[in-house]
Amino acid sequence: MPARSPQRIHIVGVSPRTGTTLLAECMVASMNIDGFEAHEASVSRLRLGPCVYLTKRPADLFAIGPRLRTDRHFHAICLVRDPRDVIVSRHGKDQKRYWTSLRTWKQRLPIVRALAGHDRFLIIRYEDLVADPQGIERRIRERLPFLETVRPFSAFPTIAAPSAEAIEALGRVRPFDADSVGNWRKHLPRVAGQLAQYGSITHELIEFGYERDAAWMSLLDGVTPDLSPSHLDGRSRVRWRRPIERTILPWISAVTVRAARMAGVKIL
């Protein structure tokens, strides 16, 4: 087999709680990945040496454009999940509140649509990953033929060794199942509250194959909306950081990688 050329794979998501940690840990456990960070790492983090470097950070969906445009060795995998299940999901860091709001999912969706046709941007539905991990493994290998599989995705629960941060996001390492799919039906007040605040999602549900029509809305008839805030709604961030992380730093890292490659330096 010929020597592998350096490749960078970055996993992003249309929102938090879409399965990015699960996919990353599956790939690390099942494929020949030379470099991987313990949990999340920005697309702007660069690394010398490894042939295949895998990172993940859901929010970097905003920041991957420059690398996709300038670096043919850069590949992005985007996780998409039913937004109703996203907004009723909880994280190990805060079991008392729902983790994220519908606002994030709706803000990022236009970027997914814009990048959907790019040959180094692969969209994977969380629902397909948990229902058919072997099928998703085949899709990834077809799109990223440089990856070498050493174990099947189905072996993940018995061989994975995720970090403490990854365990906090996953809840626990367990066999693949679709028990979490459709969990939103147990949290109708939350769904009604998010729709009241951020608007309809029926068009998007049909677009991504989660519904055939608007009939599902009848489940919300007479439901009192839960308008309580999500965990991430109260997160404090320095205002100037976000535009820098989404625009300036991605271009700086993309230019740095291009210049290093031209100089013969293997940087990812």
N, C-alpha and C positions, 0 to 999 in steps of 0.2 A: 504493500500500500504506500502511495507517495506521501511525503511529509505534509502535514497539515499547515495551511497558512494561518496566520493570526486572525482570530475572529472575536468580535464582541457581541454578546447577546444581552439585551436589556428588556426586562419584563415591566410593563406598565399596566394601568387599569383605568377603566372608565370611571372608577370611584374606589375609595377604600372598601374593604370587605367583598372583593370580587374573586378571591382565590389566588392572588399573586404569590403569596407565601407558599401555598400548597403546590403550585406548579413549579416554583423555583426549587423547592426541596425535592420534588419528584425528579426533576432533571439532574440535580446534583447526585442523588442516590442511584439513578439509573443510567446516566450517560457519562461519557468520558469528558468531564469538565476539569480543566486545569487550574482555574482560579475562580474563587467564589467568596464573597463577603459573608460574614456571620448572619446578617439580616438585610437591612436596606442600605443602598449606596447610590448616590446621585450619578446620573449619566455623565456629569462633569468630573467624576473621580476617574483618574487614569491610572493604568498599571503597566509596568514593563514585563515583558518576558513570556507569559503563558500563551499557548496557542489558542485556547478557547477560554474566554473570561465571561462569566455569567453574573449579572447584577440585577437587582429589582428595586423599583421604587414607584408605586402607583402614580403619584403626582407628577412624575416626569413625562407623562403624556404631553404636557405643555412644552417640554424642552427637547424632545427627540428630533424635531424637524431638521436642525442644522446638521446633525450627524447622518441622518438618512440622505440628505442632499449631497453631502461631501465625502462620505466614507463608504465605499462598496463593501467593506468588511464589517459594517455595523448592521445589526438586525434587531428589530423590535417585535416583541410579542405582547399583544394587548388582551387582557381579560375583560370580558363583558358578562354581566350577570343581570338577571331580572331585577329592575330597580326596586320592585316591591320587597323582594327578599333582602336587597342591600340595606334598605332603610329600617328593617326590623332586626338587623344583625347587631350583636353585641360583641365587645372585645374583652379579652382577659383583664385589661387595665381598668375597666369600668363596667361591671356587670349590672349596675343599677340603671344605666341610661342606654338608649339606642346610640350607636356609635356615630353615624353620619346621616346627613339630610339628603333629600332629593335634589337640592340645589346643586351639589357637586356633580352628581350624575348628569344633570341637564346641562351644566356648564361645559363638561368635557365631551359630551356626545358629538358636537359639531367637529371636533378635532378627529375623532374616530372616523367619522364620515369622510373627512378631507383626506385622510391617510389610507383609507381602505383599499385603494387601487395600487398602492406602492408594493413592488415585488419583494421588499425586505420588511414589510409590515404585516404580521400575521395576527388575525383576530381569532380568539378562542372563547367560546362560551363556557362559563363555569359549569353549567348544567351538563354539557357534553363531557367535560373533564371527569366529573364524579360518576357519570353514568357509563362512560366508555373510555376509561383511561388508555387502553391499548389503541383505540382508534385515534385518540389525540396524540399518542406517541408516534404513530405512523405519519400523521399529518406534519408533525414537527420535523421528523426525519426527511420527509419528502421536500419540505421547504428549506431545510438546513441540512443538506446531504453530507456536510463535513462532520456532523455529529456522529459519534460511535456509541451504540447502545451496548452496555455491559450487563444490564439486568432489565427485565420488563417493568413498566410503570406499576403493574399490579403487585410487585414485590415491595413497593415503597413502605407499607406499614411495618414490615419486619426488619428492614435494613436502614431506615432513615435515622439520622442522628442530628436533628435540628438544634439550633441554639436556644437558649432560654427565651430570647425575644421572639423567635419563631414559634415556640410552643405557646407563648402568650397569645399570639395572633391566631394560631390554629385551634387552640383549646386543648387538643391532645392529638397524638398520632393514632389514627384508627383506620380500619379498612375503608376503601372507597364505598360510599353509599349516597343515595339521593335523598336522604331523610330531610335535609335542609331545603330542598327544592319545594317551593310552594308554602314555606313556613309563614308567609305573609298572611295567609288566611286565618291564622290564629291571632293576628294583631290588626284587626280591621280599623280600630280607632286611630292607630298610628298611621296607617295608609291614608285614611280619610283626612287626617290632620295635615299630612305632607302635601296632599293634592290641594287642599284648601290654601296652603301657603305658597306653593310653587307651580300649580297648574296641572292640567291634564297630561297623561303620558300614554294614552291609548294608541296614538299614532306610532309612537316609538315601540310599544309592545308588539304591535303588528309587524313593524319593520324588522324586528329581530326575532320574530317567530314565537313570541310568548303568548300571543292571543290572535284569534282570527277576526275579532270584531270588538265592539264596545260592550258586549253583553256582560262582561265581568263586573262592570260598574254597578250592576244591580245588587251585588253583595254588600255594597256600602249604603244601601237605602236604609234610612233611619239610624245610622251609626253616628254617635256623637264624636266629632273629631278630637283627637288628642294633639294638642298644640305644644306640648312640652318640648324643650330644646334638646338637641342631640349633644353628645359629648364634644364633638369637634366644633360645635357652634360657639362654645365658650373659650376656645383655644386662643391664646394671645400670641400674636406674631408681630415682629417689627415690620412696619408697612413697606419699607424700602427693600426688604429682602426678596419678596415674591417676584417683582419684575426683574430683578437682577438674576435670580435663579432660573427664571423662565426664558430670558432673552440673552443677556450679556454673557453669562457663564457658559451656556451651551455653545455659543459661537466661538468663544475663546478656546474651549476644549476641542471643538471641531477643527479650528485652524491649527491648534497645537498638534493634534494627531496627524493632520495632513502634512505639516512641515516636518514632523519627526519621521514619517514614512518616507518622504522624499529624501531625507538624509540617511535612510537605511536603518532607522531605529524602530524596533518592534514595540510599539506602544498601543495600548487598547483603552 
